[in-house]
Amino acid sequence: MAFMAALEADLRALSAEARRRHPAVKDAAEHATLKLRSLSNPREIAQKGDILRIFLMACSVKSVKLSVIGLSCLQKLISHDAVASSALKEILATLRDHSEMPDESLQLKTLQTMLIVFQSHLRPESEEDMSQALGICLHLLESSRSSDSVRNTAAATFRQAVALVFDNVVLAESLPTGKASPARLGSSASSVANNVTRSFGQTL
């Protein structure tokens, strides 16, 4: 499977990059490579969580090179539904931390990852998670350290994320009773959207 082969290649790249300065990441990447070979599909990867943890570990080091690899692989995992929904808060915390880093490439990759989160089964539904996710976009939009490219990307990401939130509300309302809780989701979305859109309007 191409996805599994790509992940193994990413783990080898991570191990090689971490070899000198971050031996703990190197060892964890090598262990994860062996673990990956015992798994056969994205669902098993999501259930085990080991592969996700190594990429989050790489991001936690706050090295630009390791974070680029970590975020790129995180995008792959999310896009292939290889991440459990319970990992959302940890992923949002990682993205929040990276939004504070001054490197433009990491800021852009953070925004790219955030949009993938909103497009996936991980999409935030609680008011707290939505506020944090959209707040990351606003932070990069408002930060004096952000380049024009980052600000433009943050604005576009914010708009797309809000649109996806309301699309999900509409979808939930169209489902039969018992299949979703549109009132709760709609209330959360409206509350968050009102707050962040007000901030967004003041920023522009």
C-alpha positions, 0 to 999 in steps of 0.5 A, a space after each residue: 500500500 502506497 500510504 504505508 510505504 510513504 509513512 515508512 519512508 518518512 519515519 526513516 527520514 525522521 530517524 536520519 534527521 534526528 540522529 545527531 541532536 535528538 537520539 530519543 526521537 531517532 530511537 522512537 522513529 526506528 521503533 515506530 518503523 518496526 511497529 508500522 510493519 506489523 500494521 496493515 491499514 490506516 484503521 489499525 494505525 489509528 487504533 494503536 496510536 504509536 505512529 501518531 505519537 512519534 510524529 507529535 514527539 518530533 514536533 515537540 522538539 521545536 526543531 524546524 526540520 523535525 517539525 516540517 517532517 512531523 507536520 507533513 506526516 500528521 497531514 498524511 495520517 489525518 487525510 487517510 483517517 489514520 488518527 483517532 478522534 480522541 487525539 484532536 486536543 493533542 493535535 490542536 495543542 501541537 498546532 498552537 505551539 507551532 503557530 508561535 514559532 517564527 519560521 514562515 514555512 512552519 506557520 504555513 504548514 500549521 495553517 495547511 494542517 489546520 484546514 485538513 483537520 477541518 476537512 476530516 473526521 477530526 473536525 472540531 465540534 465542541 465550542 472549546 475545540 472550535 475556538 482553539 482551532 479558529 483562534 490559531 488562524 486568527 493568531 497568525 493573521 494578527 501577529 506582527 511577526 507574520 509575513 504577508 504570505 502567512 496573513 493571506 493564508 491565515 485569512 483564507 484558512 479562517 474563511 474556509 474553516 468557518 464555511 466548513 463548520 456551517 456546512 457540517 451544521 447544515 448536514 447535521 440538520 438534514 440527518 434523521 433524528 438520533 443520528 446527530 445533535 444539530 441543535 448542540 452543534 449549531 449552537 456551538 458553531 454560532 457562538 464561536 462564529 460570532 466571537 471569532 468573526 467579530 475579531 476577524 472583522 476588526 483585524 481586517 
